[in-house]
Amino acid sequence: MQRTPLYDFHIEHGAKMVDFAGWEMPMYYAGIHEEHHQVRKSGGIFDVSHMGRLRFTGRHARRLLERLCTRRIGDMTAGQCRYSLMCNEQGGVRDDVIVMRVEEDDFLVVVNGANREKIVAHVDRIRAAENLTAKVADDTLSTAMVAVQGPKVMDLIARVSTEVPTLKRYRFAVKNLLIAKLIVSRTGYTGEDGVEVILPAGMVGLAMKLLLKDVNMKEAEARVKPAGLGARDTLRLEAAMPLYGHELGEEINALSCGVDFAIALDKDKEEGGLPFIGQDALRRARDAGGTPQRLVGIEIEGKRTARQSNAVMSGAKPVGTVTSACLSPTLGKPIAMAFVDSATASAGGVVQIDTGRGLLDGRIVPMPFYKAPKA
């Protein structure tokens, strides 16, 4: 397994380490529920260095990304981030990514750790097939990435920066830390306010000390504490954010995933626009009336939770499949996301989930399950 630059930090703070996509990562420190509540109430810091970081530069960098991404890239401004999908020719999802425009012909793309090698190979194929002049550098191993999330995070960051707290969502700034440059983006995967920071691997120890210099791990009201992958998953599920391998995948049509805002089916008709890979297949699905299934949220009665791949039933008829589920620490009830037949996807619909050991009663509800209060 590979280790991130924060491995020693995890061991020092008593993390339970697990294999995650080939990386030795912290599942939790004090406990998943405790860390979940810490992020919702105050702040948590996550090591997300396993995520891939690819730098696109050169004359055709924008053109290459226009072909790869379902979002329009050309109208992005420097300092802007954009969530997008990368699709295969059939309209399935190769990955979901964050694109950052650093300069005119300079982009940083964050991809899922489990998909990094697959996406690099895909990028190389398209670049060669279309004879594009662009350099793609894999900066994953030479950098680190941390996410600092929670309602009190910006107060903490304001102590060391006046610029970052003024950033709008999906914007980023390049900051200096001694001789190194950091990219600080107002993005995240928890449903809370916060930032994600990309920095040289050799500087991460100093950066962590600066972020946590006022944190006493024994104090219950510490503003920011380390959090692991377990809490990251329950937080993103409450916020109804899709996860590759669950709500996204090569065999899952992009139009069924609930992220239509990230798919510009007509971007090639705009000035300077280009069609993305998989666009024709998605247009055909749209023109045929949509996809057979849609992603929905389900609240489950009682305290028992469902599991991925459990069947969703309407009466005695299977109508879908659970993709993610947990006992929501914030809401105190089981929740799930599932793909269900479009005809039964309306909010308020009553369903049952077959766990293999009995049926759980549930109700289709709007997503997200949780929204952070406005500051």
DRENTORLUM-940694 format. One record per residue (C-alpha): residue in one letter; x, y, z. Coordinates in pm, 1 decimal, always signed. Layout:
  rest         u         v         w
     A         X         Y         Z
...
***
This chain:
  rest         u         v         w
     M      +0.0      +0.0      +0.0
     Q    +106.7    +357.4     -62.1
     R    +131.1    +604.8    +223.3
     T     +40.4    +971.0    +211.6
     P    +272.1   +1244.2    +347.5
     L     +46.7   +1252.5    +655.8
     Y     +99.6    +888.1    +752.3
     D    +311.5    +968.6   +1059.7
     F     +50.3   +1223.0   +1171.9
     H    -219.5    +953.2   +1156.8
     I     -15.3    +707.4   +1362.1
     E     +74.0    +976.1   +1616.3
     H    -294.1   +1052.4   +1668.4
     G    -401.6    +689.6   +1704.7
     A    -579.6    +640.0   +1373.2
     K    -728.7    +304.8   +1273.5
     M    -559.1    +252.9    +936.7
     V    -717.8     +62.9    +646.5
     D    -646.7     -15.5    +282.0
     F    -841.0    +230.9     +67.1
     A    -784.0    +213.8    -309.0
     G    -428.0     +96.9    -249.6
     W    -350.5    +366.4      +9.0
     E    -304.6    +322.0    +383.5
     M    -562.4    +567.3    +513.3
     P    -727.4    +651.5    +848.6
     M   -1078.1    +509.9    +888.5
     Y   -1123.0    +690.4   +1220.3
     Y    -933.9    +827.4   +1521.7
     A   -1175.0    +862.3   +1815.3
     G   -1476.4    +714.2   +1635.8
     I   -1686.0    +774.0   +1323.8
     H   -1988.7    +927.5   +1497.8
     E   -1777.0   +1149.5   +1720.7
     E   -1580.4   +1279.2   +1423.1
     H   -1900.5   +1328.3   +1221.9
     H   -2052.2   +1546.2   +1495.0
     Q   -1723.1   +1733.6   +1535.4
     V   -1739.4   +1838.3   +1168.6
     R   -2106.6   +1935.1   +1184.1
     K   -2064.6   +2138.4   +1503.8
     S   -1715.8   +2282.3   +1467.5
     G   -1451.7   +2148.0   +1229.3
     G   -1257.7   +1848.1   +1109.5
     I    -944.5   +1799.1    +904.2
     F    -921.6   +1513.8    +654.2
     D    -624.9   +1369.0    +471.0
     V    -739.8   +1338.6    +107.9
     S    -393.0   +1301.3     -41.5
     H    -499.2    +974.6    -206.9
     M    -702.7   +1181.2    -454.2
     G    -528.4   +1219.9    -789.5
     R    -395.2   +1561.7    -890.2
     L    -328.2   +1606.9   -1262.2
     R    -184.3   +1926.1   -1413.8
     F    -290.3   +2011.2   -1772.7
     T     -75.9   +2271.4   -1948.9
     G      +2.0   +2373.8   -2306.2
     R    -165.1   +2514.7   -2614.6
     H    -442.7   +2253.6   -2627.2
     A    -496.3   +2203.1   -2253.1
     R    -840.4   +2363.9   -2265.0
     R    -940.2   +2176.5   -2581.1
     L    -839.6   +1844.8   -2424.4
     L   -1046.0   +1914.3   -2112.4
     E   -1345.0   +2025.4   -2323.0
     R   -1339.0   +1682.4   -2485.9
     L   -1299.1   +1499.2   -2156.4
     C   -1542.5   +1691.3   -1932.4
     T   -1920.8   +1720.1   -1937.3
     R   -1900.7   +2084.4   -1820.1
     R   -1798.0   +2382.5   -2029.5
     I   -1432.0   +2462.0   -1960.4
     G   -1356.6   +2754.7   -2192.5
     D   -1564.0   +3010.5   -2003.6
     M   -1397.7   +2939.0   -1668.6
     T   -1195.5   +3225.3   -1525.1
     A    -862.1   +3201.3   -1345.3
     G    -926.5   +3105.2    -983.2
     Q   -1248.3   +2918.0   -1059.7
     C   -1328.8   +2552.6    -981.3
     R   -1593.7   +2345.9   -1155.7
     Y   -1737.9   +2004.2   -1070.4
     S   -1767.6   +1781.5   -1377.1
     L   -1797.7   +1423.4   -1494.7
     M   -1581.2   +1234.3   -1739.6
     C   -1784.5    +985.8   -1942.5
     N   -1723.4    +688.3   -2166.1
     E   -1866.2    +663.2   -2516.9
     Q   -2186.1    +499.7   -2386.8
     G   -2259.6    +783.2   -2144.1
     G   -2140.4    +594.0   -1837.2
     V   -1930.6    +776.3   -1579.3
     R   -1554.6    +719.5   -1585.5
     D   -1509.5    +952.9   -1289.3
     D   -1628.1   +1274.3   -1128.4
     V   -1365.0   +1546.2   -1102.0
     I   -1295.1   +1901.3    -991.5
     V   -1137.8   +2122.9   -1259.0
     M    -943.4   +2432.7   -1148.2
     R    -831.9   +2696.8   -1395.6
     V    -500.7   +2839.0   -1276.6
     E    -418.2   +3042.6   -1587.7
     E    -522.0   +3058.1   -1954.1
     D    -354.6   +2727.7   -2046.6
     D    -297.0   +2585.2   -1700.0
     F    -549.7   +2362.8   -1524.8
     L    -542.8   +2135.7   -1220.6
     V    -782.9   +1840.8   -1217.0
     V    -860.2   +1642.1    -900.9
     V    -976.2   +1285.5    -967.1
     N   -1074.2    +994.7    -743.7
     G    -780.8    +800.9    -606.1
     A    -912.2    +465.4    -724.7
     N    -949.8    +601.2   -1078.6
     R    -624.9    +794.9   -1116.2
     E    -436.8    +544.0   -1332.8
     K    -746.7    +475.0   -1542.3
     I    -804.4    +845.9   -1604.8
     V    -437.8    +909.3   -1689.8
     A    -452.6    +631.4   -1950.5
     H    -782.0    +769.9   -2086.8
     V    -636.2   +1121.9   -2111.9
     D    -329.3    +990.8   -2294.1
     R    -546.1    +802.5   -2545.2
     I    -758.4   +1106.4   -2629.4
     R    -458.3   +1338.3   -2648.4
     A    -279.3   +1105.0   -2890.0
     A    -587.9   +1022.9   -3099.0
     E    -671.8   +1389.3   -3153.3
     N    -307.8   +1502.7   -3185.8
     L    -338.4   +1765.5   -2912.5
     T     -43.1   +1965.6   -2785.0
     A     -81.3   +1945.0   -2409.8
     K    +127.5   +1820.7   -2121.1
     V     -37.4   +1620.8   -1844.2
     A    +170.2   +1585.4   -1528.3
     D     +65.8   +1354.6   -1244.6
     D    +146.2   +1558.1    -931.7
     T     -21.3   +1317.1    -689.3
     L    +290.8   +1174.8    -524.6
     S    +476.7   +1505.7    -503.7
     T    +192.4   +1687.5    -327.8
     A     -45.1   +1644.8     -35.6
     M    -411.4   +1741.4      -6.8
     V    -610.4   +1811.2    +307.3
     A    -972.3   +1914.4    +356.9
     V   -1069.1   +2137.3    +651.5
     Q   -1447.3   +2137.1    +692.1
     G   -1699.8   +2270.0    +941.1
     P   -1892.6   +2582.0   +1048.2
     K   -1605.5   +2726.0   +1256.6
     V   -1331.4   +2660.5   +1002.6
     M   -1341.8   +3001.6    +838.8
     D   -1301.0   +3173.1   +1175.1
     L    -983.8   +2971.6   +1225.0
     I    -851.9   +3045.4    +876.1
     A    -924.7   +3417.1    +922.2
     R    -645.9   +3424.5   +1182.0
     V    -385.2   +3362.0    +911.8
     S    -555.4   +3490.7    +594.3
     T    -794.8   +3770.4    +509.9
     E    -835.5   +3658.5    +147.8
     V    -944.2   +3295.0    +185.1
     P   -1257.8   +3361.3    +397.5
     T   -1380.3   +3603.7    +128.2
     L   -1359.6   +3343.9    -149.7
     K   -1690.1   +3240.3    -300.0
     R   -1783.0   +2873.2    -326.1
     Y   -1589.6   +2695.0    -601.1
     R   -1317.6   +2958.5    -612.7
     F    -955.2   +2918.7    -511.5
     A    -649.3   +3125.2    -427.8
     V    -277.5   +3055.7    -457.1
     K    -102.7   +3137.9    -128.6
     N    +258.8   +3135.5     -13.8
     L    +387.9   +2930.7    +279.4
     L    +754.5   +3019.1    +317.9
     I    +902.5   +2919.1     -21.4
     A    +610.4   +2694.9    -121.5
     K    +283.3   +2770.1    -297.8
     L     -48.3   +2637.0    -172.6
     I    -375.7   +2612.1    -361.5
     V    -664.9   +2680.7    -124.7
     S   -1011.7   +2616.0    -269.6
     R   -1352.3   +2675.5    -112.9
     T   -1470.5   +2326.4    -191.3
     G   -1547.9   +2012.7      +5.6
     Y   -1729.4   +1681.9     +31.4
     T   -1916.5   +1711.5    +359.9
     G   -2201.5   +1956.2    +306.1
     E   -2026.6   +2206.2    +535.5
     D   -1830.6   +2521.9    +463.5
     G   -1456.6   +2484.9    +446.6
     V   -1154.6   +2454.7    +221.3
     E    -936.3   +2199.9     +49.0
     V    -562.6   +2266.9     +37.0
     I    -306.8   +2128.9    -208.2
     L     +56.8   +2179.0    -111.7
     P    +403.2   +2025.2    -163.4
     A    +438.8   +1694.5     +20.3
     G    +741.7   +1817.6    +213.0
     M    +551.5   +2112.9    +359.9
     V    +248.5   +1929.9    +494.5
     G    +393.1   +1874.1    +843.1
     L    +448.4   +2246.2    +896.1
     A    +105.4   +2330.3    +753.0
     M     -66.3   +2085.8    +990.0
     K    +110.9   +2239.2   +1289.3
     L      -5.0   +2585.4   +1184.4
     L    -364.5   +2469.2   +1138.9
     L    -378.0   +2276.7   +1465.1
     K    -150.6   +2492.8   +1680.0
     D    -439.1   +2599.4   +1907.4
     V    -603.0   +2257.2   +1923.3
     N    -579.5   +2051.4   +2239.1
     M    -692.1   +1700.3   +2146.1
     K    -833.8   +1648.5   +2495.6
     E   -1064.6   +1947.6   +2481.7
     A   -1416.8   +1864.4   +2369.6
     E   -1466.4   +2209.2   +2217.6
     A   -1150.0   +2211.0   +2006.1
     R   -1231.4   +2385.4   +1680.3
     V   -1069.3   +2137.2   +1445.0
     K    -986.0   +1771.7   +1505.0
     P    -862.5   +1502.0   +1267.8
     A   -1136.7   +1296.1   +1102.1
     G   -1119.1    +978.5    +896.3
     L   -1277.7    +820.3    +593.0
     G   -1570.1    +680.8    +793.5
     A   -1698.1   +1025.1    +892.3
     R   -1625.8   +1158.9    +544.6
     D   -1861.7    +896.2    +404.3
     T   -2149.8    +959.1    +646.3
     L   -2111.0   +1336.2    +598.9
     R   -2119.7   +1314.3    +218.2
     L   -2419.2   +1078.1    +232.0
     E   -2620.0   +1321.4    +445.9
     A   -2530.4   +1589.1    +189.7
     A   -2637.9   +1350.0     -92.1
     M   -2304.1   +1378.1    -270.8
     P   -2244.3   +1086.9    -509.9
     L   -1951.1    +850.0    -463.9
     Y   -1780.3    +664.8    -745.4
     G   -1850.9    +292.9    -722.8
     H   -2184.9    +364.8    -555.8
     E   -2386.8    +637.7    -730.6
     L   -2141.7    +675.9   -1020.4
     G   -1983.7    +414.8   -1244.7
     E   -1895.1    +304.5   -1596.7
     E   -2227.0    +117.8   -1630.8
     I   -2438.3    +398.5   -1481.4
     N   -2585.2    +653.5   -1721.5
     A   -2469.5   +1001.0   -1620.6
     L   -2821.3   +1144.1   -1657.6
     S   -2955.4    +916.6   -1382.9
     C   -2709.6   +1029.2   -1111.9
     G   -2879.2   +1350.1    -999.6
     V   -2598.6   +1579.9   -1119.6
     D   -2758.9   +1721.3   -1434.5
     F   -2613.4   +2064.0   -1345.7
     A   -2272.5   +1918.0   -1432.7
     I   -2373.9   +1798.0   -1779.5
     A   -2388.6   +2052.8   -2063.9
     L   -2542.9   +1850.2   -2344.0
     D   -2539.2   +2143.8   -2586.8
     K   -2202.4   +2295.1   -2505.0
     D   -2070.4   +2214.8   -2855.1
     K   -2331.3   +2454.5   -2997.1
     E   -2188.1   +2748.7   -2803.7
     E   -1911.5   +2962.1   -2947.0
     G   -1581.9   +2779.4   -2908.2
     G   -1753.2   +2477.8   -2755.3
     L   -1663.6   +2116.2   -2826.1
     P   -1862.4   +1795.0   -2777.6
     F   -1751.8   +1579.1   -2486.6
     I   -1699.1   +1205.1   -2506.0
     G   -2032.1   +1033.6   -2440.1
     Q   -2239.2   +1338.7   -2533.2
     D   -2416.2   +1173.0   -2826.4
     A   -2523.5    +877.9   -2610.3
     L   -2657.9   +1108.7   -2341.3
     R   -2845.5   +1318.6   -2595.8
     R   -3013.3   +1005.6   -2728.0
     A   -3117.6    +910.4   -2374.9
     R   -3254.7   +1260.2   -2313.2
     D   -3444.4   +1266.3   -2642.3
     A   -3591.4    +922.9   -2569.2
     G   -3751.9   +1057.7   -2253.0
     G   -3475.6   +1009.9   -1998.3
     T   -3316.5    +717.4   -1821.5
     P   -3507.9    +412.5   -1691.5
     Q   -3391.0    +478.2   -1335.1
     R   -3322.4    +781.9   -1119.0
     L   -3125.6    +839.3    -801.5
     V   -3347.9    +910.4    -500.3
     G   -3315.4    +955.9    -126.7
     I   -3492.8    +723.1    +116.6
     E   -3562.5    +774.2    +487.2
     I   -3605.4    +441.7    +666.0
     E   -3827.5    +376.6    +965.5
     G   -3677.2    +232.4   +1284.2
     K   -3307.0    +202.7   +1360.4
     R   -3195.1     -70.8   +1122.6
     T   -3007.4     +48.1    +817.8
     A   -2984.0     -86.1    +466.4
     R   -2670.6    -185.8    +277.1
     Q   -2539.6    -127.3     -70.8
     S   -2703.0    -363.4    -324.8
     N   -3014.1    -426.3    -113.8
     A   -3323.9    -443.2    -334.6
     V   -3579.3    -161.6    -320.1
     M   -3936.7    -292.9    -341.1
     S   -4271.2    -136.6    -419.4
     G   -4528.6    -382.0    -296.7
     A   -4388.3    -719.4    -393.9
     K   -4210.1    -584.7    -701.7
     P   -3838.4    -496.2    -715.5
     V   -3803.2    -139.3    -843.1
     G   -3443.6     -49.8    -762.6
     T   -3120.6     -98.4    -571.4
     V   -2961.2     +75.4    -273.3
     T   -2630.4    +244.9    -357.3
     S   -2531.6    +391.0     -16.3
     A   -2684.2    +379.3    +331.9
     C   -2606.0    +463.7    +693.7
     L   -2760.8    +551.9   +1026.1
     S   -2740.2    +930.9    +994.6
     P   -2557.0   +1069.9   +1299.0
     T   -2707.9   +1415.8   +1243.6
     L   -3067.9   +1310.6   +1180.4
     G   -3072.4   +1009.5   +1413.7
     K   -3242.9    +789.3   +1154.6
     P   -3136.2    +551.5    +875.7
     I   -3103.1    +704.8    +529.9
     A   -3013.1    +565.6    +189.8
     M   -2961.5    +660.9    -170.3
     A   -3089.4    +426.0    -437.4
     F   -3154.6    +395.1    -807.0
     V   -3523.4    +325.5    -861.1
     D   -3747.2    +300.5   -1165.2
     S   -3832.3    +649.3   -1286.4
     A   -4205.1    +576.2   -1262.1
     T   -4174.2    +522.9    -884.9
     A   -3919.0    +795.0    -808.0
     S   -4157.4   +1067.5    -686.9
     A   -4098.2   +1217.4    -342.1
     G   -4337.5   +1080.8     -83.7
     G   -4356.6    +736.7    -238.9
     V   -4358.5    +442.7      +2.5
     V   -4103.2    +167.1     -56.1
     Q   -3953.2    -129.5    +125.6
     I   -3589.5    -237.5    +134.1
     D   -3514.8    -609.1    +130.2
     T   -3212.9    -669.7    +354.4
     G   -3221.5   -1046.0    +303.4
     R   -3334.2   -1084.1    +663.3
     G   -3653.5    -883.6    +639.0
     L   -3810.0    -571.5    +491.8
     L   -3746.6    -215.7    +606.1
     D   -4018.7     +43.1    +548.2
     G   -3904.1    +361.6    +381.4
     R   -4023.0    +677.8    +211.3
     I   -3870.6    +861.5     -84.6
     V   -3764.5   +1211.7     +22.5
     P   -3599.8   +1511.8    -145.9
     M   -3221.0   +1533.6    -131.7
     P   -2998.5   +1639.4     +30.1
     F   -3098.8   +1487.5    +359.3
     Y   -2911.6   +1762.3    +543.5
     K   -2829.2   +2125.2    +461.8
     A   -2588.4   +2326.7    +673.1
     P   -2747.5   +2635.2    +831.3
     K   -2653.8   +2955.8    +655.5
     A   -2394.3   +3162.7    +836.1
***
